[in-house]
């Protein structure tokens, strides 16, 4: 089929490569424009852009498409059978949704209608869901509201992290989109029951509030790393927690319970396993504590930096 592929982050790369390997003609790859990244703040192409260049595919990086008639016309002129969209990052207007013969198919990282929106992978872990998955959806103007074509599920284990779930879902999405194009299934409207929304994440979501129960904080650490990260303030610094696990223990929330960085929570305790100070590299807790002690009995604050 003659396709356009529209995506930006790592999640979309396996689908792009699978479509190319399957012999589909990819007339254009759309992705977010290069942006400053790294310490030097160099203009850096997004992962899909880099993958497309490696495959020898033409790349388009419009900064906006919603009200740009010239972009709409250029897209229509491609003469597409379908467009495949995976975490593109721009809202497509009706003129673009309707241009391909079979419309636009979205690879969405949740079992719709649960977790419509920007951060479905993290939302599923935060909520303690037992499973997640991918839905191939026929796109319409609403946010992730279109009829469903295919689904594939995967369990979320008690120690599953966002990177692990992300990679599993990216692989599922790549396999499902090939099936959806090869043998188009009948669209099924999304049910009205069970709709939830996964809002775009911000830095504030990473604050560790020790008044929460340990299980919830454990899910937060697993869900929100690598971005936006999870953190607490102590001794004038914002300390990032990259890994943790629930642990036996009790005490006033935020109290350091032992020499192994076990912190009392609203219910239970959380043992910090991997931490990072600003401007330093990540360290296992034992190594971290040698340079930044957290003495038993110390009271920690949440994400706001404490003065002492």
C-alpha positions as a LaTeX table, in Angstrom:
\begin{tabular}{lrrr}
\hline
Residue & $x$ (\AA) & $y$ (\AA) & $z$ (\AA) \\
\hline
Unk1 & 0.00 & 0.00 & 0.00 \\
Unk2 & 1.04 & 3.61 & $-0.49$ \\
Unk3 & 1.32 & 5.10 & 2.99 \\
Unk4 & 2.35 & 8.11 & 4.99 \\
Unk5 & 3.82 & 7.42 & 8.42 \\
Unk6 & 3.34 & 10.02 & 11.15 \\
Unk7 & 5.18 & 9.64 & 14.44 \\
Unk8 & 7.98 & 11.13 & 16.50 \\
Unk9 & 9.27 & 9.22 & 19.58 \\
Unk10 & 10.94 & 5.83 & 20.06 \\
Unk11 & 7.54 & 4.17 & 20.47 \\
Unk12 & 6.77 & 4.71 & 16.78 \\
Unk13 & 10.07 & 3.43 & 15.35 \\
Unk14 & 9.30 & $-0.35$ & 15.37 \\
Unk15 & 6.08 & 0.27 & 13.41 \\
Unk16 & 7.90 & 2.38 & 10.80 \\
Unk17 & 10.55 & $-0.30$ & 10.35 \\
Unk18 & 7.95 & $-3.07$ & 10.17 \\
Unk19 & 5.95 & $-1.28$ & 7.48 \\
Unk20 & 9.09 & $-0.66$ & 5.46 \\
Unk21 & 10.26 & $-4.27$ & 5.83 \\
Unk22 & 6.82 & $-5.54$ & 4.76 \\
Unk23 & 7.21 & $-3.78$ & 1.42 \\
Unk24 & 4.71 & $-0.97$ & 1.83 \\
Unk25 & 5.51 & 2.15 & $-0.15$ \\
Unk26 & 6.06 & 4.94 & 2.39 \\
Unk27 & 5.57 & 8.14 & 0.40 \\
Unk28 & 6.45 & 10.44 & 3.30 \\
Unk29 & 7.33 & 10.30 & 6.99 \\
Unk30 & 5.94 & 13.13 & 9.11 \\
Unk31 & 7.47 & 13.90 & 12.49 \\
Unk32 & 8.18 & 16.73 & 14.90 \\
Unk33 & 10.84 & 19.26 & 13.82 \\
Unk34 & 14.38 & 18.87 & 15.23 \\
Unk35 & 14.73 & 20.46 & 18.66 \\
Unk36 & 17.64 & 21.43 & 20.93 \\
Unk37 & 18.83 & 18.49 & 23.01 \\
Unk38 & 21.75 & 17.48 & 25.20 \\
Unk39 & 24.26 & 19.65 & 26.99 \\
Unk40 & 25.20 & 21.48 & 23.80 \\
Unk41 & 21.53 & 22.08 & 22.93 \\
Unk42 & 22.15 & 21.05 & 19.35 \\
Unk43 & 19.21 & 20.75 & 16.96 \\
Unk44 & 18.51 & 17.00 & 17.08 \\
Unk45 & 16.09 & 15.02 & 14.90 \\
Unk46 & 13.54 & 12.93 & 16.79 \\
Unk47 & 13.89 & 9.10 & 16.78 \\
Unk48 & 11.43 & 8.59 & 13.90 \\
Unk49 & 13.25 & 11.22 & 11.82 \\
Unk50 & 16.55 & 9.42 & 12.38 \\
Unk51 & 15.04 & 6.02 & 11.58 \\
Unk52 & 13.44 & 7.36 & 8.39 \\
Unk53 & 16.73 & 8.81 & 7.17 \\
Unk54 & 18.46 & 5.48 & 7.84 \\
Unk55 & 15.81 & 3.77 & 5.68 \\
Unk56 & 16.17 & 6.35 & 2.92 \\
Unk57 & 12.64 & 7.68 & 3.32 \\
Unk58 & 11.55 & 11.28 & 2.64 \\
Unk59 & 10.85 & 13.23 & 5.84 \\
Unk60 & 8.55 & 16.19 & 6.42 \\
Unk61 & 8.67 & 18.18 & 9.68 \\
Unk62 & 5.95 & 20.85 & 9.66 \\
Unk63 & 5.73 & 22.77 & 12.94 \\
Unk64 & 1.93 & 22.83 & 12.66 \\
Unk65 & $-0.68$ & 21.28 & 10.40 \\
Unk66 & $-4.06$ & 22.03 & 11.90 \\
Unk67 & $-4.81$ & 25.30 & 10.06 \\
Unk68 & $-2.23$ & 25.20 & 7.28 \\
Unk69 & $-4.07$ & 24.80 & 3.96 \\
Unk70 & $-0.80$ & 24.35 & 2.07 \\
Unk71 & 0.13 & 21.39 & 4.29 \\
Unk72 & $-3.34$ & 19.89 & 3.80 \\
Unk73 & $-2.94$ & 20.15 & 0.01 \\
Unk74 & 0.57 & 18.68 & 0.08 \\
Unk75 & $-0.67$ & 15.74 & 2.15 \\
Unk76 & $-3.61$ & 15.12 & $-0.19$ \\
Unk77 & $-1.29$ & 15.27 & $-3.20$ \\
Unk78 & 0.56 & 12.19 & $-1.93$ \\
Unk79 & $-2.32$ & 10.02 & $-3.16$ \\
Unk80 & $-2.26$ & 7.73 & $-0.14$ \\
Unk81 & $-4.07$ & 4.49 & 0.51 \\
Unk82 & $-3.72$ & 5.15 & 4.26 \\
Unk83 & $-1.74$ & 7.06 & 6.86 \\
Unk84 & $-0.37$ & 5.33 & 9.95 \\
Unk85 & $-0.09$ & 7.55 & 13.03 \\
Unk86 & 1.85 & 6.64 & 16.20 \\
Unk87 & 2.48 & 9.32 & 18.83 \\
Unk88 & 2.93 & 12.02 & 16.19 \\
Unk89 & 2.38 & 14.92 & 18.59 \\
Unk90 & 0.24 & 17.14 & 16.34 \\
Unk91 & $-3.54$ & 17.12 & 15.99 \\
Unk92 & $-4.64$ & 16.23 & 12.47 \\
Unk93 & $-7.51$ & 18.28 & 10.98 \\
Unk94 & $-10.43$ & 16.72 & 9.14 \\
Unk95 & $-8.90$ & 17.63 & 5.77 \\
Unk96 & $-5.92$ & 15.36 & 6.49 \\
Unk97 & $-7.92$ & 12.64 & 8.25 \\
Unk98 & $-10.12$ & 12.25 & 5.18 \\
Unk99 & $-7.41$ & 12.52 & 2.49 \\
Unk100 & $-6.13$ & 8.89 & 2.36 \\
Unk101 & $-8.41$ & 6.35 & 0.71 \\
Unk102 & $-8.66$ & 4.31 & 3.92 \\
Unk103 & $-8.22$ & 7.27 & 6.24 \\
Unk104 & $-5.73$ & 7.48 & 9.11 \\
Unk105 & $-5.01$ & 4.54 & 11.42 \\
Unk106 & $-3.68$ & 5.25 & 14.89 \\
Unk107 & $-1.46$ & 2.95 & 16.99 \\
Unk108 & $-2.58$ & 3.87 & 20.52 \\
Unk109 & $-0.76$ & 2.47 & 23.56 \\
Unk110 & $-3.75$ & 1.41 & 25.64 \\
Unk111 & $-6.80$ & $-0.83$ & 25.57 \\
Unk112 & $-9.32$ & 1.78 & 24.54 \\
Unk113 & $-11.53$ & 3.31 & 25.77 \\
Unk114 & $-9.31$ & 3.14 & 28.87 \\
Unk115 & $-6.55$ & 5.75 & 28.89 \\
Unk116 & $-7.30$ & 8.00 & 25.99 \\
Unk117 & $-4.82$ & 10.86 & 25.85 \\
Unk118 & $-1.14$ & 11.72 & 26.00 \\
Unk119 & 0.41 & 9.37 & 28.59 \\
Unk120 & $-1.43$ & 6.03 & 28.54 \\
Unk121 & 1.58 & 3.85 & 29.37 \\
Unk122 & 2.42 & 5.75 & 32.56 \\
Unk123 & $-1.26$ & 6.05 & 33.50 \\
Unk124 & $-1.76$ & 2.29 & 33.42 \\
Unk125 & 1.15 & 1.67 & 35.81 \\
Unk126 & 0.16 & 4.55 & 38.10 \\
Unk127 & $-3.35$ & 3.17 & 38.40 \\
Unk128 & $-2.15$ & $-0.34$ & 39.20 \\
Unk129 & $-3.79$ & $-1.86$ & 36.11 \\
Unk130 & $-3.24$ & $-5.60$ & 35.66 \\
Unk131 & $-2.79$ & $-5.24$ & 31.91 \\
Unk132 & $-2.23$ & $-2.78$ & 29.13 \\
Unk133 & $-2.10$ & $-3.12$ & 25.38 \\
Unk134 & $-2.38$ & $-1.48$ & 22.00 \\
Unk135 & $-5.46$ & $-0.49$ & 20.05 \\
Unk136 & $-5.43$ & 0.13 & 16.31 \\
Unk137 & $-8.04$ & 2.82 & 15.84 \\
Unk138 & $-9.63$ & 4.52 & 12.84 \\
Unk139 & $-8.95$ & 8.19 & 13.57 \\
Unk140 & $-11.63$ & 10.86 & 13.76 \\
Unk141 & $-11.62$ & 14.42 & 15.03 \\
Unk142 & $-12.18$ & 13.51 & 18.71 \\
Unk143 & $-9.23$ & 12.69 & 20.99 \\
Unk144 & $-8.75$ & 8.91 & 20.68 \\
Unk145 & $-12.48$ & 8.42 & 20.19 \\
Unk146 & $-12.50$ & 6.61 & 16.83 \\
Unk147 & $-13.75$ & 3.08 & 16.16 \\
Unk148 & $-11.41$ & 0.22 & 17.05 \\
Unk149 & $-9.96$ & $-2.22$ & 14.52 \\
Unk150 & $-7.64$ & $-4.50$ & 16.50 \\
Unk151 & $-6.36$ & $-4.94$ & 20.06 \\
Unk152 & $-3.40$ & $-6.70$ & 21.62 \\
Unk153 & $-2.87$ & $-7.01$ & 25.38 \\
Unk154 & 0.08 & $-7.63$ & 27.69 \\
Unk155 & 0.19 & $-8.06$ & 31.49 \\
Unk156 & 1.60 & $-5.46$ & 33.86 \\
Unk157 & 3.56 & $-7.20$ & 36.58 \\
Unk158 & 4.23 & $-5.96$ & 40.12 \\
Unk159 & 7.69 & $-4.66$ & 39.09 \\
Unk160 & 6.94 & $-3.53$ & 35.52 \\
Unk161 & 8.46 & $-0.16$ & 34.63 \\
Unk162 & 7.45 & 2.32 & 31.96 \\
Unk163 & 10.47 & 1.52 & 29.73 \\
Unk164 & 9.64 & $-2.20$ & 29.87 \\
Unk165 & 5.97 & $-1.68$ & 29.09 \\
Unk166 & 6.80 & 0.91 & 26.42 \\
Unk167 & 9.01 & $-1.55$ & 24.53 \\
Unk168 & 6.47 & $-4.37$ & 24.79 \\
Unk169 & 3.67 & $-2.16$ & 23.48 \\
Unk170 & 5.82 & $-0.78$ & 20.65 \\
Unk171 & 6.37 & $-4.33$ & 19.43 \\
Unk172 & 2.69 & $-5.20$ & 19.72 \\
Unk173 & 1.76 & $-2.06$ & 17.80 \\
Unk174 & 4.14 & $-2.88$ & 14.96 \\
Unk175 & 2.64 & $-6.36$ & 14.56 \\
Unk176 & $-0.97$ & $-5.17$ & 14.79 \\
Unk177 & $-0.65$ & $-2.42$ & 12.19 \\
Unk178 & 0.61 & $-4.95$ & 9.64 \\
Unk179 & $-2.46$ & $-7.09$ & 10.31 \\
Unk180 & $-4.81$ & $-4.09$ & 10.12 \\
Unk181 & $-3.48$ & $-3.16$ & 6.69 \\
Unk182 & $-3.37$ & $-6.71$ & 5.32 \\
Unk183 & $-6.82$ & $-7.83$ & 6.43 \\
Unk184 & $-8.92$ & $-4.79$ & 7.33 \\
Unk185 & $-11.21$ & $-5.77$ & 10.22 \\
Unk186 & $-14.66$ & $-4.29$ & 10.70 \\
Unk187 & $-14.54$ & $-1.13$ & 12.84 \\
Unk188 & $-16.08$ & $-1.47$ & 16.32 \\
Unk189 & $-17.30$ & 1.71 & 18.06 \\
Unk190 & $-15.73$ & 2.38 & 21.43 \\
Unk191 & $-18.11$ & 1.72 & 24.34 \\
Unk192 & $-19.21$ & 4.68 & 26.42 \\
Unk193 & $-18.52$ & 2.78 & 29.64 \\
Unk194 & $-14.96$ & 2.59 & 30.90 \\
Unk195 & $-13.61$ & 5.80 & 29.37 \\
Unk196 & $-10.61$ & 7.24 & 31.23 \\
Unk197 & $-8.13$ & 9.94 & 30.27 \\
Unk198 & $-4.34$ & 10.02 & 30.61 \\
Unk199 & $-3.34$ & 13.66 & 30.94 \\
Unk200 & $-0.03$ & 15.01 & 29.67 \\
Unk201 & 2.64 & 14.61 & 32.36 \\
Unk202 & 4.39 & 17.53 & 34.05 \\
Unk203 & 7.32 & 17.82 & 36.46 \\
Unk204 & 4.85 & 18.26 & 39.33 \\
Unk205 & 3.62 & 14.68 & 38.81 \\
Unk206 & 7.01 & 13.44 & 40.00 \\
Unk207 & 6.74 & 14.82 & 43.54 \\
Unk208 & 6.94 & 12.02 & 46.10 \\
Unk209 & 4.38 & 12.75 & 48.79 \\
Unk210 & 5.36 & 10.54 & 51.71 \\
Unk211 & 1.80 & 10.73 & 53.07 \\
Unk212 & 0.73 & 8.41 & 50.23 \\
Unk213 & 0.86 & 4.65 & 50.77 \\
Unk214 & 4.02 & 2.81 & 49.79 \\
Unk215 & 2.36 & 0.85 & 46.97 \\
Unk216 & 1.23 & 4.07 & 45.29 \\
Unk217 & 4.68 & 5.64 & 45.59 \\
Unk218 & 6.28 & 2.49 & 44.21 \\
Unk219 & 4.01 & 2.69 & 41.16 \\
Unk220 & 4.87 & 6.37 & 40.76 \\
Unk221 & 8.59 & 5.62 & 40.68 \\
Unk222 & 8.09 & 2.79 & 38.17 \\
Unk223 & 5.74 & 4.85 & 36.01 \\
Unk224 & 7.45 & 8.24 & 35.88 \\
Unk225 & 11.06 & 7.29 & 35.18 \\
Unk226 & 12.82 & 8.26 & 33.02 \\
Unk227 & 10.51 & 11.28 & 32.57 \\
Unk228 & 9.46 & 13.42 & 34.37 \\
Unk229 & 11.28 & 11.54 & 37.11 \\
Unk230 & 10.38 & 11.20 & 40.79 \\
Unk231 & 12.06 & 13.23 & 43.49 \\
Unk232 & 12.11 & 14.59 & 47.05 \\
Unk233 & 13.86 & 17.52 & 48.65 \\
Unk234 & 16.46 & 17.33 & 51.41 \\
Unk235 & 19.40 & 19.46 & 52.59 \\
Unk236 & 18.76 & 22.05 & 49.94 \\
Unk237 & 18.87 & 19.57 & 47.07 \\
Unk238 & 16.29 & 17.87 & 44.89 \\
Unk239 & 17.07 & 14.15 & 45.02 \\
Unk240 & 15.85 & 11.97 & 42.21 \\
Unk241 & 14.62 & 8.44 & 42.94 \\
Unk242 & 15.13 & 6.16 & 39.95 \\
Unk243 & 14.21 & 2.84 & 41.56 \\
Unk244 & 12.48 & 1.77 & 44.77 \\
Unk245 & 10.39 & $-1.04$ & 46.23 \\
Unk246 & 7.83 & $-1.44$ & 49.02 \\
Unk247 & 9.29 & $-2.60$ & 52.31 \\
Unk248 & 8.04 & $-3.46$ & 55.80 \\
Unk249 & 8.14 & $-0.55$ & 58.21 \\
Unk250 & 6.07 & 2.16 & 59.83 \\
Unk251 & 6.51 & 5.62 & 61.25 \\
Unk252 & 5.60 & 9.25 & 60.63 \\
Unk253 & 5.49 & 9.78 & 56.83 \\
Unk254 & 8.85 & 10.85 & 55.44 \\
Unk255 & 10.90 & 9.41 & 58.32 \\
Unk256 & 14.11 & 7.55 & 57.45 \\
Unk257 & 13.71 & 4.21 & 59.23 \\
Unk258 & 17.13 & 2.57 & 58.84 \\
Unk259 & 20.59 & 2.77 & 57.24 \\
Unk260 & 19.27 & 1.30 & 53.96 \\
Unk261 & 17.17 & 4.34 & 52.90 \\
Unk262 & 13.83 & 2.88 & 53.91 \\
Unk263 & 11.31 & 5.71 & 54.20 \\
Unk264 & 8.04 & 5.57 & 56.14 \\
Unk265 & 4.96 & 6.35 & 54.08 \\
Unk266 & 1.31 & 6.98 & 54.88 \\
Unk267 & 0.97 & 3.20 & 54.90 \\
Unk268 & 3.98 & 0.91 & 54.83 \\
Unk269 & 7.45 & 2.02 & 53.75 \\
Unk270 & 9.44 & 2.51 & 50.56 \\
Unk271 & 13.06 & 1.39 & 50.22 \\
Unk272 & 15.00 & 3.63 & 47.85 \\
Unk273 & 17.24 & 1.56 & 45.57 \\
Unk274 & 18.77 & 4.00 & 43.11 \\
Unk275 & 19.17 & 7.76 & 43.57 \\
Unk276 & 20.74 & 10.78 & 41.91 \\
Unk277 & 21.82 & 14.22 & 43.10 \\
Unk278 & 21.63 & 17.24 & 40.78 \\
Unk279 & 24.57 & 17.28 & 38.38 \\
Unk280 & 25.75 & 13.82 & 39.47 \\
Unk281 & 25.35 & 10.34 & 38.05 \\
Unk282 & 22.81 & 7.81 & 39.35 \\
Unk283 & 24.03 & 5.50 & 42.12 \\
Unk284 & 22.82 & 2.42 & 44.01 \\
Unk285 & 21.48 & 3.46 & 47.41 \\
Unk286 & 24.47 & 2.10 & 49.35 \\
Unk287 & 26.93 & 4.16 & 47.28 \\
Unk288 & 24.68 & 7.22 & 47.33 \\
Unk289 & 24.41 & 7.18 & 51.12 \\
Unk290 & 28.18 & 7.23 & 51.55 \\
Unk291 & 28.29 & 10.68 & 49.99 \\
Unk292 & 24.87 & 11.94 & 51.07 \\
Unk293 & 23.81 & 10.33 & 54.36 \\
Unk294 & 20.17 & 9.93 & 55.27 \\
Unk295 & 20.42 & 9.15 & 58.97 \\
Unk296 & 17.67 & 7.14 & 60.67 \\
Unk297 & 15.16 & 9.51 & 62.24 \\
Unk298 & 15.62 & 12.18 & 59.53 \\
Unk299 & 12.36 & 13.61 & 58.19 \\
Unk300 & 12.23 & 14.06 & 54.42 \\
Unk301 & 10.01 & 16.35 & 52.46 \\
Unk302 & 8.41 & 15.70 & 49.10 \\
Unk303 & 9.48 & 17.19 & 45.80 \\
Unk304 & 9.93 & 20.73 & 47.14 \\
Unk305 & 13.57 & 21.31 & 48.10 \\
Unk306 & 14.03 & 21.42 & 51.85 \\
Unk307 & 16.40 & 23.87 & 53.51 \\
Unk308 & 17.88 & 21.32 & 55.89 \\
\hline
\end{tabular}
